[in-house]
Amino acid sequence: QVQLVESGGGLVQAGGSLNLSCAASGSITSINVMGWYRQAPGKQRELVATIPSGSSTNYARSVKGRCTISRDNAKNTVYLQMNSLKPEDTAVYYCNVRLWSSGWLRDYWGHGTQVTVSS
């Protein structure tokens, strides 16, 4: 059993900042990729940022320069620092973790955390 617990969402004015976190726990052998996705009302879920087990990172063009993804391997936690937020960043943000558990490589999703940016 693996659980992902997200936190840090909320309501913020345009130009503000939020820091999301997602902690993975349970029967984890090792974690490959950690990332954040988002889904706005009426739209498909889209990638925000990912961070593999190395030091490289990957960002959607819409957030590059405004968001920073990082991870703490000792805590099995991934963070997303979001700055200069815009109303179009409003969405439910989901944590995604690809990890080895009980001999299987699988993707796990968090329950989602709402981010609302007011204009």
Backbone bond lengths (Angstrom), bond angles and torsions (degrees), N, CA, C in turn:
res aa  C-N    CA-C-N  psi(-1)  N-CA   C-N-CA  omega(-1)  CA-C   N-CA-C  phi
1 Q - - - 1.457 - - 1.527 109.31 -
2 V 1.312 114.63 133.79 1.461 121.43 178.29 1.519 108.06 -127.80
3 Q 1.300 116.42 136.34 1.457 121.01 177.53 1.522 109.75 -124.06
4 L 1.324 115.01 143.84 1.460 122.17 173.70 1.514 108.02 -119.14
5 V 1.310 116.77 127.44 1.463 121.38 179.99 1.519 108.30 -120.15
6 E 1.332 114.78 118.15 1.459 121.16 -179.36 1.518 110.55 -100.58
7 S 1.319 115.23 154.03 1.460 120.68 174.89 1.515 109.00 -156.48
8 G 1.332 115.79 163.85 1.455 120.86 172.81 1.511 115.78 109.35
9 G 1.312 118.34 -6.09 1.452 118.80 178.45 1.520 111.21 -72.64
10 G 1.328 115.40 175.59 1.458 119.46 178.41 1.502 112.28 158.82
11 L 1.329 114.57 -166.79 1.457 122.90 -179.16 1.530 108.52 -104.93
12 V 1.315 115.70 130.57 1.456 120.67 -178.51 1.516 108.93 -144.22
13 Q 1.310 116.56 151.35 1.459 120.41 176.82 1.519 110.44 -79.02
14 A 1.307 115.05 156.09 1.461 120.10 177.00 1.533 109.49 -55.79
15 G 1.328 114.01 136.96 1.457 119.71 -176.37 1.509 113.96 93.13
16 G 1.316 115.91 -10.67 1.459 120.82 -178.77 1.512 112.50 -82.73
17 S 1.337 114.24 -174.45 1.468 121.30 -176.38 1.519 110.65 -132.86
18 L 1.311 114.19 153.19 1.455 122.07 172.46 1.524 108.58 -143.32
19 N 1.320 115.19 151.83 1.456 119.88 176.09 1.525 108.50 -125.67
20 L 1.314 115.70 113.83 1.459 120.99 178.90 1.532 109.43 -93.62
21 S 1.318 115.38 147.86 1.454 119.90 174.32 1.519 109.84 -136.19
22 C 1.315 115.21 154.23 1.462 121.97 -179.85 1.517 107.99 -145.41
23 A 1.330 115.33 119.13 1.455 120.54 -179.44 1.522 110.20 -109.19
24 A 1.325 115.20 129.41 1.458 120.86 177.00 1.521 109.75 -99.03
25 S 1.312 115.66 139.36 1.462 119.91 179.57 1.521 109.48 -145.94
26 G 1.328 114.72 163.74 1.455 120.01 179.27 1.512 111.40 116.64
27 S 1.321 115.13 -150.58 1.457 121.37 -176.13 1.529 110.20 -83.04
28 I 1.332 116.15 82.94 1.465 122.45 -175.37 1.524 109.50 -114.68
29 T 1.325 115.27 124.50 1.453 119.23 175.44 1.524 110.01 -87.25
30 S 1.304 115.19 -51.63 1.465 119.86 177.01 1.519 108.38 -159.53
31 I 1.320 115.84 155.97 1.462 121.84 -178.89 1.518 109.54 -112.13
32 N 1.320 115.71 130.39 1.462 120.44 176.08 1.524 109.74 -89.23
33 V 1.310 115.76 -87.73 1.460 120.81 -175.10 1.531 110.28 -103.58
34 M 1.319 115.30 140.27 1.457 121.69 172.02 1.521 107.59 -122.30
35 G 1.315 116.17 145.18 1.452 117.15 -177.01 1.512 113.64 -162.74
36 W 1.318 113.29 174.67 1.463 121.74 178.05 1.530 108.89 -127.59
37 Y 1.320 114.57 138.02 1.449 122.82 174.31 1.519 107.18 -127.01
38 R 1.329 116.05 164.80 1.457 118.86 177.51 1.525 109.92 -143.48
39 Q 1.329 113.85 154.71 1.456 120.10 178.39 1.514 109.03 -138.33
40 A 1.313 115.14 116.03 1.457 121.38 176.54 1.525 109.02 -89.49
41 P 1.332 117.79 158.13 1.465 120.33 -179.93 1.526 111.72 -55.94
42 G 1.318 115.88 129.17 1.447 121.52 177.74 1.515 114.99 77.47
43 K 1.316 116.75 5.85 1.470 120.16 -178.63 1.527 110.48 -121.96
44 Q 1.328 114.99 162.87 1.453 120.14 177.24 1.528 110.41 -78.19
45 R 1.309 114.73 156.48 1.465 119.81 175.74 1.517 108.35 -65.99
46 E 1.328 116.12 137.35 1.460 120.70 -178.14 1.520 111.11 -132.47
47 L 1.315 114.23 153.57 1.456 120.09 178.82 1.527 110.10 -71.20
48 V 1.328 115.27 138.15 1.462 120.90 172.41 1.529 109.29 -104.04
49 A 1.328 115.69 -54.75 1.461 120.00 -178.47 1.521 109.61 -163.21
50 T 1.314 115.80 149.70 1.463 121.29 174.98 1.516 109.96 -135.53
51 I 1.326 114.48 155.23 1.458 120.24 177.51 1.519 107.68 -141.45
52 P 1.306 117.23 110.72 1.466 121.29 177.53 1.529 110.73 -70.32
53 S 1.300 116.19 -175.32 1.456 120.01 -176.89 1.525 112.27 -69.75
54 G 1.331 117.78 -19.55 1.458 121.05 175.20 1.509 110.60 -83.86
55 S 1.317 117.01 -155.37 1.455 120.93 -175.51 1.524 113.06 -97.84
56 S 1.331 117.74 -5.68 1.457 118.60 -176.92 1.514 111.16 -75.10
57 T 1.322 116.03 155.78 1.457 122.26 177.61 1.525 108.78 -135.00
58 N 1.322 114.29 161.59 1.456 120.53 -178.95 1.517 107.97 -138.76
59 Y 1.332 117.59 131.18 1.460 121.56 -177.67 1.522 110.68 -127.40
60 A 1.312 114.88 147.93 1.451 120.08 168.85 1.528 107.82 -67.85
61 R 1.316 114.63 148.04 1.460 118.98 -177.72 1.528 111.00 -59.94
62 S 1.319 116.89 -32.36 1.463 121.22 -175.24 1.528 113.24 -69.72
63 V 1.333 117.67 -19.02 1.459 119.95 -177.62 1.525 112.69 -117.10
64 K 1.312 117.54 -7.66 1.459 120.61 -176.53 1.525 110.10 -59.57
65 G 1.315 115.55 131.69 1.459 120.79 -177.72 1.510 113.59 92.04
66 R 1.336 116.58 -15.84 1.467 120.24 -179.99 1.528 111.72 -113.65
67 C 1.318 117.06 -19.92 1.459 121.34 -177.29 1.523 110.49 -122.21
68 T 1.315 114.71 149.04 1.456 121.10 176.37 1.520 108.78 -132.84
69 I 1.332 115.44 123.51 1.463 120.27 176.68 1.523 108.36 -100.88
70 S 1.318 115.74 141.41 1.455 120.82 178.73 1.526 108.17 -148.94
71 R 1.325 115.84 164.89 1.453 119.02 179.29 1.522 110.29 -142.86
72 D 1.323 114.07 150.51 1.459 122.39 175.23 1.521 106.01 -116.17
73 N 1.312 115.78 101.72 1.464 119.63 -175.07 1.525 112.46 -65.73
74 A 1.312 116.84 -29.93 1.464 119.76 179.26 1.524 111.55 -67.14
75 K 1.323 115.77 -27.68 1.466 120.89 -178.73 1.523 112.58 -105.86
76 N 1.334 117.25 2.17 1.480 121.35 -176.80 1.525 110.30 50.82
77 T 1.304 116.11 44.46 1.464 121.24 -174.12 1.526 110.44 -126.70
78 V 1.314 114.39 140.29 1.456 121.18 175.74 1.523 108.24 -119.06
79 Y 1.321 116.13 143.62 1.455 122.99 -177.94 1.525 110.04 -122.92
80 L 1.323 114.99 153.59 1.454 120.88 172.95 1.520 107.53 -136.14
81 Q 1.316 115.92 107.32 1.456 121.42 175.49 1.516 107.69 -89.48
82 M 1.317 116.02 120.62 1.460 121.41 -178.17 1.518 109.39 -115.78
83 N 1.318 116.44 123.16 1.458 122.71 179.49 1.527 110.18 -119.51
84 S 1.310 114.92 165.79 1.475 121.01 178.27 1.526 110.67 48.02
85 L 1.307 115.90 48.51 1.462 120.32 -175.90 1.513 111.71 -65.41
86 K 1.340 114.41 146.48 1.455 122.42 -178.90 1.523 108.94 -120.40
87 P 1.329 117.70 157.10 1.474 119.42 177.36 1.532 112.58 -55.37
88 E 1.319 117.20 -31.99 1.475 119.93 179.71 1.521 113.20 -72.48
89 D 1.321 117.35 -5.64 1.458 120.66 173.24 1.529 111.63 -83.03
90 T 1.319 117.22 -6.25 1.464 121.30 179.47 1.526 110.27 -61.81
91 A 1.324 115.88 124.57 1.463 121.49 -177.49 1.517 109.09 -178.12
92 V 1.321 115.26 171.38 1.456 120.48 167.26 1.526 106.86 -89.55
93 Y 1.295 115.86 126.59 1.465 121.97 -177.65 1.526 109.15 -101.08
94 Y 1.332 115.06 128.92 1.460 121.75 -177.56 1.521 110.70 -116.22
95 C 1.305 114.22 135.26 1.451 120.93 173.58 1.530 108.54 -85.68
96 N 1.319 116.23 139.99 1.468 121.75 176.18 1.522 108.90 -129.71
97 V 1.314 115.19 133.08 1.468 119.59 179.27 1.522 108.87 -132.78
98 R 1.306 115.77 127.84 1.471 121.40 174.31 1.522 107.27 -102.23
99 L 1.323 116.75 117.97 1.451 119.13 -173.20 1.520 112.37 -145.90
100 W 1.334 114.43 163.13 1.452 122.33 175.20 1.534 108.74 -93.87
101 S 1.335 114.33 127.13 1.452 120.30 178.31 1.519 108.46 -144.80
102 S 1.308 116.55 124.18 1.468 121.67 178.60 1.524 112.28 54.06
103 G 1.314 116.23 36.84 1.455 120.56 176.87 1.512 115.51 85.37
104 W 1.322 117.08 3.19 1.456 121.06 -178.21 1.525 110.65 -118.85
105 L 1.332 115.89 140.47 1.457 122.11 172.81 1.523 107.53 -97.00
106 R 1.308 116.15 116.61 1.456 120.04 -174.61 1.521 110.77 -139.62
107 D 1.338 113.99 159.96 1.460 121.82 173.97 1.525 109.32 -97.40
108 Y 1.316 115.15 135.84 1.455 121.05 175.22 1.525 109.01 -122.95
109 W 1.339 114.94 146.19 1.460 120.98 -179.51 1.520 110.47 -120.77
110 G 1.328 114.95 144.35 1.455 119.53 171.94 1.515 110.18 -79.16
111 H 1.328 115.34 174.96 1.463 120.67 -176.98 1.520 111.45 -79.71
112 G 1.326 117.52 -14.44 1.453 121.32 179.21 1.513 112.36 98.72
113 T 1.314 115.57 146.50 1.462 121.50 176.68 1.531 108.04 -134.82
114 Q 1.317 115.84 132.49 1.456 121.59 -174.64 1.524 110.86 -78.90
115 V 1.312 115.32 131.23 1.464 122.13 172.00 1.527 107.03 -119.59
116 T 1.317 116.03 122.58 1.456 121.33 179.60 1.518 108.57 -124.44
117 V 1.332 115.62 124.85 1.462 121.30 -179.37 1.522 107.91 -114.78
118 S 1.309 115.95 118.18 1.463 120.61 -178.90 1.530 110.08 -92.76
119 S 1.319 114.59 148.34 1.474 119.51 -178.10 1.516 111.29 -89.11
